[in-house]
């Protein structure tokens, strides 16, 4: 102080403070960058899982849709009539139209990961939000209608088992006279076909078609997000 060097010491001390603060800020910036990189890598890994689920599901739906389209065409013919005994005898699919179904359940592993990711992050990714909304709009609907189709199918089989003497014969591929008379003339059979047509063909089928269309769009968006990373 006697030599008048206080200003130099203060300047030196201020410089040291600036260096410490700068070091802290650089460390924080590096840490934030690392966290963002880890977060991005985690999100891309989840997108890959969602993509795998979508590929499997769209492939299965692509096979299920023609099945129910054929059932819809046949059910419409039976309900609207006339559908004669000869028509039934010559129609192989008529004898399984309301006693068979194709089980389907969306794969939701990637969806579950994506939902958890969104809930744990303050800054949410726009594609992640869109995919969660996409899944939440279809999972419950498709599961509910599919379960209804399954329940109705088993209810028909159980009803025939308990009330119709020809039940075991048709399971072995035979077409007894009483059975042919039932499906040709009994309004109960036509009502069951009409009900199956409503839940499986008029409700589940459109939902599957809409899902396949939107899932294909989602796959394109995921590929666009993954492509830049794959090129690095």
N, C-alpha and C positions, 0 to 999 in steps of 0.2 A: 504494500500500500504506500510505503514511503517513497518507493521508486515510481509510483504512478502507473503500475501495471494492472490495476483492478479491472480496467476495461478489457484487457487482453485475456485475463482469467475468466471473466464473465462470457466473453466471446467463445473461449475454448469450451467452457461448460455448456454453453448453448449448442455448440457444434456437437458435443457428445450426446446431448439430449436428442438432437435432430437425428443423429446416426442411430440411436437406440430405437426411436420411434419409427424411422424408416425401415430398420431391420424387422421390427414387429409387423409393420404393414406388409413388407415383402413376404414374411413367413405366413401371414394370414392369407395373402393373395395366392401363394403357392398351395396352401392347404385347401383354400376354396376351389382352386383349379383342380386339385386332385380329387376333391369330393364330387365336383361336377362331372369329372371324367368317370369316376366310379359309378355315379348315378346314371350317367349316360350308358355305360356298358351294361349296367343292371337292366336298364329299360330295354336296350336292344336285345338282350338275352330273353327277356320276357316276350318281346315282339316275336322272336323266333319261335318260342313255345306256342304263342297264339297262332302263328302262321301254320305250324304243324297240326294244331287242332283243327283249324279251318280247312286245311287240305284234306284231312281225313273225313271231316263232316260233309264237305261239299261233294266229295267222291261218293259217299254213302247216299246222300240225298239225291244225287244225280241218278242213282240206281233205283231209289224208292219212288221217285216221282212217276216214272213210266208204269210202275206196278199199280199205283193208285189211279192213274189216268185210265188204264185199262179197266180197273174195277168200277170207276165212275161211269164209263161208257156202258158197261154191262148192267150196272145197277139202274141206270136211267132207262134202259130197254125193258128191264123186268118191271119196274115201277109204273112206267107209262103204258106198257103192254101194247097189244096182246102178246103174251109169251106162252106159246103152246107147249104141250107135253113133248112134242117132237123137238122143239127148240131146246128144252131141258136135256133131253136124251143125247142131243148132239153137242151140247155145251159142257165141256169138261170143267171150266172155271166156275160155272154156276153152282156146283156142289161144294165149293169151298169159299165162296165169296164172302160169307158172313161168319165163317169159322176159322179163318186165318187172317193174320195181320203181320206187318213187318215192324218189329220193335226198333225204336230209335231214340237215342238220348244224346244231346249235345255234349261233346267233350269240353269241360270247363276248367281244366288245370291252368291254362294260360290266363283265362278270365279271372280266376281267383287270385293269381299272382298280380295281375294288373290292377285289380281293385284294391288290394292291400298296398301296392306301390302308390297309387293315387291318394289313398287315405293318409299315408305317412309323409307326403311331401307338400310343402306350402305352395311351391310353383309347379302346377300340374302341366303335363304335356298335353297339347291339344289332341293329338292322335290317340293318346291313352284314354282321354276322356271320351272321345268319340267311340272307341271300341267297347268301353264299359257300357255306354248307353246302348250300343248295338246289341250286346249280349243280354243285358237286362231286359231288353224289349222282346227277346225271343225265347230265352230259356224257360221261363215260367209258362208261357203260352204253349210252346211245343210239348213240354213235359205234361201239362195238364190234358191237352187234347189226346196225346199219345196214350196216356193212362186211361182215358175214357174209352178209346178204341179197344185197348187191351181188355178192360173190364167188360165191355159189351160182348166181345168175342167169347170170353169165358162164360159169361152169363148165358149165351145162346147154347153153347156146348152142354153146360150143366142142365139147362132147361130140357133139352132134347134127351139127355141121359136119363133124367128123372121121369119124363112123360111119354117118350116115344119108343115103342118096341123095336123099331128098325135102326136105332142108334148104332149099335155095334156092327150092323151089316154095312152101313155106309162108310164106317171107318175102315172097313176092309176092302172098300172099292166097289161094293155091290149097289145096285139101284132097285131095291124092292118096290113092289107095286104100291104099297102104302106110302112110301116116301115120295114117289113120283106124284101120287095123288095129292099129297100134302103141299108140295112146292108149286103144283100147278093150280090148285083150287083153294087152298086155305089162305084167307086174308092175313092171318098171323105171319105167314112167311113173307108176304109182300111188305108188311109193315116192318118186319125186322130188316129186310133189305133196304127199305126207305130210310130207316134210322141209321143204319151203317153208312149209307150214302151221305147223309147229312153230316155226321161227325167225322168220318174218315176222308170223304172225297170233297165235300163242300167247305170243310173247316181246316182239317189237317193238311190236305193237299195244297191249298193256297198259301198257308203259312210256310210250308216247306219251299214252295217256289219263291216266295218273297225272301226267305232266309238265304236261299242259294244265290239270288241276285245280289243282295246286299253283302253277303259274305265274299263274293267274287270281287266286288268293289273294295272291300276291306283288305283283301289280299293284295290288290294292286297298290294300295296306299302303304301297306307294310313293306312291300318290295321296294317302293320308292324311298322309304326311310332307311332300309337296310343297305341299299345299293351303294351310297357314298362311303359307308364304313367298309364295305367289302372291297372297294377299289383302293383304299388307303394302304 
